[in-house]
Structure formats: structure tokens, C-alpha cells
Amino acid sequence: MQFRVTELPPYKQAPANGSERDNQRLRSEALRKEARKAFLALITQQNVRLTIRYFRKKGRSDAANIVGGVADALNGIAYNDDRQITEIYYQEKKGHIDEYQVLVEPI
């Protein structure tokens, strides 16, 4: 299943303050909302490949924190637990807006 989110992705690292904690919660909620539309009730029991293509408007980001944040947010929607992820592909490119595409494939 594949879906797109027009927003900054959630990060894995702990927020520095209350404002950033709120931002992280909103980013995670945006991801989960789009994922629910794509997956409906189809939680896979299989191992999966997670692909993230991030189109970033400015600068660069921390890929490990983005992958971790996305993987955590998909728990209970795309798979039962992110331990089911056995392959990860991440790509980051310059974009006109902040958006990312997520693809979860059973393997």
C-alpha cells in the first residue's frame, strides 16, 4: 500500500520542548490519518519492506529519525509491530513543498 502526506514527517528523537512535542504529535496524526485511508483494516502479519521518499523544501534532515518516526506511527495500521520491517529504503530530494510518500509491501 502506498500513500502521500503533505506535511513534515514525524521524528523519532525526543522533542526539545512542549511546542515541539505538539508538532510531533500533529505530524504523527497526519501520517496515521493518511495511512488509515490506504490500509483500511488490512494489517499484515508478514514481514514488510518500508520505502520512504521525502521531498524536502529546505535543507537536509536526519534520515534515521524520520524512518523511526514513520515506522512507529504505522504500528497497528500497516503492521502489528515495526519489528516486522526487514527492509528499509529511504530517499530524500529537494522539493517545492514538504511532503513524503510511504510504501509498505509484504515480503
C-alpha positions in Angstrom: 0.0 0.0 0.0 1.2 3.5 -0.8 0.1 6.9 0.3 1.4 10.5 0.4 1.5 13.1 3.2 1.8 16.8 2.6 3.5 17.7 5.8 6.8 17.3 7.6 7.3 13.7 8.7 7.3 12.7 12.4 10.7 12.3 14.0 11.9 9.6 16.4 14.0 11.8 18.7 12.5 13.2 21.9 11.1 16.7 21.5 13.1 19.5 23.0 10.1 21.4 24.4 6.3 21.4 24.7 5.9 23.2 21.4 8.0 20.6 19.5 6.1 17.8 21.3 2.8 19.2 20.0 4.3 19.5 16.5 5.5 15.9 16.6 2.0 14.7 17.7 0.4 16.6 14.8 2.9 15.2 12.3 2.3 11.7 13.6 -1.5 12.2 13.5 -1.3 13.4 9.8 0.7 10.3 8.9 -1.7 8.0 10.7 -4.7 9.6 9.1 -3.4 9.1 5.5 -2.2 5.5 6.4 -5.7 4.6 7.7 -7.2 5.6 4.3 -4.7 3.5 2.4 -4.8 0.4 4.6 -8.4 0.4 5.9 -8.3 -2.7 8.1 -5.6 -4.6 6.4 -2.9 -5.1 9.0 -0.3 -7.5 7.6 1.1 -10.3 9.7 4.0 -10.7 7.3 7.4 -9.1 7.2 7.4 -5.9 5.2 9.6 -3.5 3.2 9.2 0.1 4.1 10.0 2.7 1.5 10.0 6.5 2.3 10.6 9.1 -0.4 10.9 12.5 1.3 10.7 15.7 -0.8 12.1 18.5 1.5 11.6 22.2 0.8 14.7 23.3 2.8 18.0 21.9 4.0 18.6 18.3 5.0 17.2 16.2 7.7 18.1 13.2 9.9 17.1 10.1 7.9 17.3 7.8 10.9 14.9 9.9 13.0 12.5 10.2 10.1 12.5 6.4 9.4 12.0 5.7 13.1 9.2 8.2 13.4 7.3 6.9 10.4 7.8 3.3 11.4 6.5 3.9 14.9 3.4 5.8 13.6 2.5 2.9 11.4 2.3 0.4 14.3 -1.2 -1.0 14.4 -2.2 0.4 11.0 0.1 -1.2 8.4 1.6 -3.9 10.6 1.3 -5.1 14.2 4.8 -4.1 15.2 7.6 -2.3 13.4 9.8 -5.4 14.1 8.1 -6.8 11.0 10.1 -4.3 8.9 13.0 -6.3 7.5 13.9 -3.9 4.6 14.0 -0.2 4.6 14.6 2.2 1.7 14.9 6.0 2.3 15.3 8.7 -0.3 15.5 12.4 0.2 15.3 15.0 -2.5 14.8 18.7 -2.8 11.1 19.6 -3.4 8.8 22.6 -3.8 6.9 21.7 -0.7 7.5 19.4 2.3 5.8 16.0 1.5 6.7 12.4 1.7 5.5 9.1 0.2 5.3 5.9 2.1 5.1 2.4 0.6 4.6 -0.7 2.7 5.0 -4.0 0.9 4.7 -7.5 2.3 7.8 -9.6 1.5 
